[in-house]
Amino acid sequence: MDVRVINELVQQQSAFVERLSAEVGQVIVGQKAMIDRILIGLLTGGHVLLEGVPGLAKTLTVKTLADALAMRFQRIQFTPDLLPADIVGTVIYNQAKSEFVSKKGPIFANLVLADEINRAPAKVQSALLEAMQERQVTVGDTTHPLPNPFFVMATQNPIEQEGTYALPEAQLDRFMLMIKVGYPSKEDERLIMDRMTSGLAVKATPVATPENITEARSVLSQIYIDEKIRDYIVNIVHATRDPKAYGLGELADLIEYGASPRASIYLNMAARAHAFLRRRGYVTPEDIKAIGVDVLRHRVIVTYEAEAEEMTSEHIVRKLFERIEVP
């Protein structure tokens, strides 16, 4: 398809995104980068993990998005005593009918907020894996498909905090993006304080529908991504596994495990969504750079040496982007 045709298609389909951003902005002050990344997750069907200290409006942002999209929303508060059945549901015996029936859990929603996900132990995390990857849940011996669209947004407090467990690598890999949420600016904080103490409840009204998201997804797959840019994505991901091959020998002892093939797939999809949000029908290297750190920061596992030198996976990923040749 001609790039001009795709451009026009993107212009038409992305109009609802502006309405959505404006509506979310009525409730959430600032945090533009976070909202942008969440929209990329929604548009591509990729799950998103938000990390930040408590009180940065992570939960409020997800709830506001669900309101603005008229989606079914469920919030699951993760605690150390949570059980897998509390998420996916269980089988109960119906005495009147003398049969076992499935009681569905809160995972059966369009937008699921897994709040403080790293406060629950590993057996609970594993209950989410099937839902996130296969878009289905097995309760007893019956498999139930999840609603479409289905999107998990998890929040976690930084690992150093009291009562938190590190998420298993297999689960981290299921998240398309990991977004670090920072403190608001001084001006934004003043606005937040004024708005939250005014006594007026601000709530988003529906300005788009789940169908808009589904239609936008069909356009995303048509966004043009050049061969050279595809190679660039693969080079970046491969450099996390074999830095020496890319003249980055100094990073070899700092990386325990590189990114999996999921990283290349997600980087491609996220770059298309980033272009879509900028109302473009083609991907540029700048799209890859803009979204690359969020796709890779939780997929590159660092060694003890790196930790000793206080080198985080984010530092390593940024170094890769600085050094690998841009098409």
C-alpha positions in Angstrom: 0.0 0.0 0.0 1.2 3.5 -0.8 2.6 5.5 2.2 0.4 8.5 1.3 -2.7 6.3 1.6 -1.6 4.9 4.9 -0.9 8.4 6.1 -4.4 9.5 5.3 -5.8 6.3 7.0 -3.7 7.1 10.1 -4.9 10.7 10.1 -8.5 9.6 10.2 -8.1 6.8 12.7 -5.9 8.7 15.1 -8.4 11.5 15.6 -10.0 9.7 18.6 -6.5 9.6 20.4 -6.5 13.4 20.7 -10.0 13.4 22.2 -8.8 10.6 24.6 -5.7 12.5 25.6 -7.6 15.7 26.2 -10.2 13.9 28.3 -7.6 12.1 30.4 -5.8 15.5 30.8 -9.0 16.9 32.4 -8.3 14.5 35.4 -4.6 13.8 35.3 -2.1 16.7 35.5 1.1 16.3 33.6 2.5 12.8 33.2 2.3 13.2 29.4 5.0 10.5 28.8 3.2 8.0 31.0 -0.1 8.5 29.3 1.6 8.3 25.9 3.1 4.9 26.7 -0.1 3.5 28.2 -1.9 4.4 24.9 0.9 2.6 23.0 0.2 -0.5 25.1 -3.6 -0.2 24.5 -3.2 0.3 20.8 -0.9 -2.7 20.3 -2.5 -5.0 22.9 0.7 -5.1 24.9 0.6 -5.1 28.7 2.3 -2.3 30.6 4.2 -2.2 33.9 4.4 1.1 35.8 7.1 1.6 38.4 7.1 4.5 40.8 6.8 5.4 44.4 3.2 5.5 45.9 1.1 8.6 45.2 2.0 9.4 41.6 -1.5 8.9 40.2 -0.7 5.6 38.5 -4.0 4.0 39.6 -6.0 7.1 38.9 -4.6 7.2 35.3 -5.7 3.7 34.5 -9.2 4.2 36.0 -9.5 7.5 34.1 -8.6 5.8 30.8 -11.2 3.1 31.4 -13.8 5.7 32.0 -12.8 7.7 28.9 -13.0 4.5 26.8 -16.2 3.1 28.3 -14.3 -0.1 29.1 -15.1 -2.7 31.8 -12.5 -2.0 34.5 -11.3 -4.2 37.4 -8.7 -3.4 40.0 -7.0 -6.2 41.8 -5.0 -5.2 44.9 -2.0 -7.6 45.2 -1.2 -8.6 48.8 1.1 -11.3 50.3 -1.9 -13.5 51.1 -3.6 -13.3 47.7 -4.4 -16.6 46.0 -4.5 -17.5 42.3 -8.3 -18.2 42.6 -8.8 -14.6 43.8 -7.6 -13.5 40.3 -8.9 -16.1 37.8 -11.9 -17.4 39.7 -12.7 -20.9 41.0 -15.1 -23.8 40.7 -18.0 -23.9 43.2 -20.6 -26.6 43.9 -24.1 -25.6 43.1 -26.3 -27.8 45.5 -29.6 -26.9 43.8 -28.4 -28.2 40.5 -26.0 -30.8 41.9 -23.1 -29.6 39.6 -19.9 -27.7 39.7 -20.0 -24.2 38.1 -17.2 -21.8 37.3 -17.2 -18.5 39.2 -15.2 -16.1 37.2 -12.6 -13.8 38.9 -11.9 -10.1 38.4 -9.5 -10.9 35.5 -12.6 -11.0 33.2 -12.5 -7.3 32.2 -11.2 -5.2 29.3 -8.8 -3.2 31.5 -7.3 -5.0 34.5 -5.2 -3.0 37.0 -2.9 -5.2 39.0 -2.1 -2.8 41.8 1.3 -3.2 43.6 1.8 -6.4 41.7 5.2 -7.1 43.4 3.6 -7.4 46.8 2.3 -10.9 46.0 4.3 -14.1 45.9 5.3 -16.0 42.7 2.4 -18.5 42.7 0.0 -15.6 42.3 2.1 -14.0 39.5 2.0 -17.3 37.6 -1.8 -17.2 37.6 -1.5 -14.0 35.5 0.9 -15.5 32.9 -1.7 -17.6 31.0 -4.1 -14.6 30.9 -1.4 -12.2 29.7 0.0 -14.4 27.0 -2.8 -16.6 25.8 -5.7 -14.2 26.4 -7.5 -17.0 28.2 -7.9 -18.5 31.7 -8.4 -22.0 32.8 -10.7 -22.5 35.8 -10.9 -26.1 36.9 -10.9 -28.1 33.7 -12.6 -25.4 31.5 -10.8 -22.8 29.5 -12.5 -19.4 29.1 -11.5 -16.8 26.6 -11.0 -13.3 28.0 -12.8 -10.2 26.6 -11.5 -8.3 23.6 -9.7 -5.9 24.0 -7.9 -7.3 27.1 -5.1 -5.2 28.7 -3.2 -5.7 31.9 -1.7 -2.7 33.5 0.4 -3.4 36.6 1.9 -1.0 39.1 4.9 -1.8 41.3 6.8 0.1 43.9 10.6 0.2 43.6 12.1 -3.2 44.7 14.0 -1.7 47.6 10.7 -0.9 49.4 9.4 -2.9 52.3 7.4 -6.1 51.6 8.1 -6.4 47.9 9.1 -9.4 45.8 11.0 -9.2 42.5 8.9 -10.3 39.6 10.0 -13.5 37.8 11.9 -12.8 34.5 9.3 -14.9 32.6 6.6 -12.5 33.8 8.5 -9.3 33.2 9.0 -10.5 29.6 5.2 -10.6 29.1 5.0 -6.8 29.7 5.6 -4.9 26.5 6.6 -1.7 28.2 8.1 -0.9 31.6 7.5 2.7 32.4 9.3 4.6 35.2 7.0 7.2 36.6 8.7 10.3 38.1 7.6 13.1 40.4 5.6 16.0 38.9 7.2 19.4 38.2 6.6 22.2 40.7 4.0 23.9 38.5 2.1 20.5 38.0 2.2 19.8 41.7 0.6 23.1 42.5 -2.2 22.3 40.0 -2.6 18.8 41.4 -2.9 20.3 45.0 -5.4 22.9 43.9 -7.5 20.4 41.9 -7.6 17.7 44.6 -8.5 20.1 47.4 -11.2 22.0 45.6 -13.9 19.6 46.8 -15.1 19.1 43.2 -14.9 15.5 41.9 -13.4 15.3 38.4 -14.3 12.2 36.4 -13.6 11.4 32.8 -16.6 10.9 30.4 -16.6 8.4 27.6 -15.1 10.0 24.4 -14.1 6.8 22.6 -15.0 3.1 22.6 -13.2 -0.3 22.6 -14.2 -0.5 18.9 -12.0 2.6 18.2 -9.1 0.6 19.7 -9.9 -2.5 17.6 -10.1 -0.4 14.4 -6.8 1.4 15.2 -5.1 -1.9 15.7 -5.9 -2.9 12.1 -4.4 0.3 10.8 -1.2 -0.2 12.9 -0.3 -3.4 11.1 -0.3 -1.4 7.8 2.1 1.3 9.0 5.2 1.3 6.8 8.4 0.2 8.4 11.5 0.1 6.1 13.8 -2.8 5.8 16.7 -0.8 7.2 14.7 0.1 10.3 13.7 -3.6 10.8 17.5 -4.4 10.7 18.2 -1.6 13.2 15.6 -3.2 15.6 17.3 -6.6 15.3 20.8 -5.1 15.7 19.7 -3.4 18.9 18.2 -6.5 20.4 21.2 -8.7 19.3 23.6 -6.3 20.8 22.1 -7.0 24.2 23.0 -10.7 23.8 26.4 -10.3 22.1 27.8 -6.8 22.7 31.3 -7.8 21.5 30.0 -8.4 17.9 28.9 -4.7 17.8 32.2 -3.3 19.2 30.8 -3.0 22.7 33.1 -5.4 24.5 33.1 -3.3 27.7 29.4 -4.3 28.2 29.9 -8.0 27.9 30.7 -8.6 31.6 27.8 -6.4 32.6 25.0 -8.3 30.9 23.9 -11.6 32.4 21.0 -12.2 29.9 20.1 -10.3 26.8 16.6 -9.5 25.5 14.4 -12.4 24.1 12.9 -12.4 20.6 9.8 -10.9 22.1 11.8 -7.6 22.4 12.2 -7.4 18.6 8.5 -8.0 18.1 7.4 -5.5 20.7 9.9 -2.9 19.6 8.5 -3.1 16.0 4.8 -2.9 17.3 5.5 -0.1 19.8 7.4 2.0 17.1 4.4 1.7 14.8 2.1 2.8 17.6 4.4 5.7 18.4 4.3 6.8 14.8 0.4 6.4 14.9 0.2 8.7 17.9 2.3 11.3 16.0 -0.2 10.8 13.1 2.4 9.3 10.7 2.0 6.3 8.4 5.6 5.3 8.5 8.2 4.6 11.2 11.5 6.6 11.7 14.6 5.7 13.7 13.4 8.4 16.2 10.3 6.2 17.0 12.6 3.3 17.9 14.8 5.5 20.1 11.8 7.2 21.8 10.3 3.9 22.9 13.3 1.6 23.0 14.3 2.1 26.6 10.8 1.3 27.8 10.7 -1.9 25.8 14.2 -3.1 26.8 14.9 -1.9 30.4 13.2 -4.9 32.0 14.5 -7.4 29.5 18.2 -6.9 30.0 19.4 -8.7 33.2 22.6 -7.3 34.6 25.4 -9.2 36.3 26.7 -8.7 39.9 29.6 -6.7 38.5 27.2 -4.3 36.9 25.4 -3.9 40.2 28.7 -3.4 42.0 29.5 -0.6 39.6 25.9 0.8 40.0 25.2 0.2 36.3 21.5 -0.4 35.7 20.0 -2.1 32.6 18.7 1.3 31.6 22.3 2.7 31.5 23.3 -0.3 29.3 20.4 0.1 26.9 21.1 3.8 26.5 24.7 3.0 25.7 23.5 0.6 23.0 21.4 3.3 21.4 24.2 5.7 21.5 26.7 3.4 19.8 24.7 1.3 17.3 24.6 2.8 13.9 21.3 4.5 13.0 20.0 3.8 9.4 
